[in-house]
Amino acid sequence: MSRLLFWALDALASRDPDVRLAEGALDAMETLSTAGWRHVVVADEAAGADVLERLGVADRVAWLFDGAPIAEAVDALRPFDEAFVIGSSVPRHIMPARDASLASILVGDASPFAQFCVEQLTEIPDALSTWTIMRRNLLF
């Protein structure tokens, strides 16, 4: 079973004033990896590999799409059993997820277009757990 999380690099890294790992990112990635999720990072700019190395999470990422939109990364890795887009921008991350018929998690903001909205990355495992319970209850 392939379970993929398409992380927008912006959701993992804070850029003010220097690039640094967002609070709770490492814990969230480790928890989700243990639960069977594989991480895909999509970087709007073509320097994603360097950023992931500096952040210390490159070894946790199964695929990196440098300078690619979310939709391109999703299409490249289809088929998969389950996937989510995790992003910080409604137009750049959440709407492309909707267009690709994928559920999404918006980080640091709220929008009715995302299935879940979280303030901190440590809330993502709970959101995915809730999604699993909701799906199970709807299907059975």
HELIX and SHEET records of a PDB file:
HELIX    1   1 LEU A    9  LEU A   12  1                                   4    
HELIX    2   2 ALA A   25  THR A   34  1                                  10    
HELIX    3   3 GLY A   48  LEU A   55  1                                   8    
HELIX    4   4 ALA A   58  ARG A   60  5                                   3    
HELIX    5   5 ILE A   70  LEU A   77  1                                   8    
HELIX    6   6 VAL A   90  ILE A   94  3                                   5    
HELIX    7   7 MET A   95  ASP A   99  1                                   5    
HELIX    8   8 LEU A  121  GLU A  123  5                                   3    
HELIX    9   9 ILE A  124  LEU A  139  1                                  16    
SHEET    1   A 6 VAL A  61  ASP A  66  0                                        
SHEET    2   A 6 ARG A  38  ALA A  43  1                                        
SHEET    3   A 6 ARG A   3  ALA A   8  1                                        
SHEET    4   A 6 GLU A  82  GLY A  87  1                                        
SHEET    5   A 6 ALA A 103  VAL A 107  1                                        
SHEET    6   A 6 PHE A 116  VAL A 118  1                                        
SHEET    1   B 2 ALA A  13  SER A  14  0                                        
SHEET    2   B 2 ARG A  20  LEU A  21 -1                                        
END                                                                             
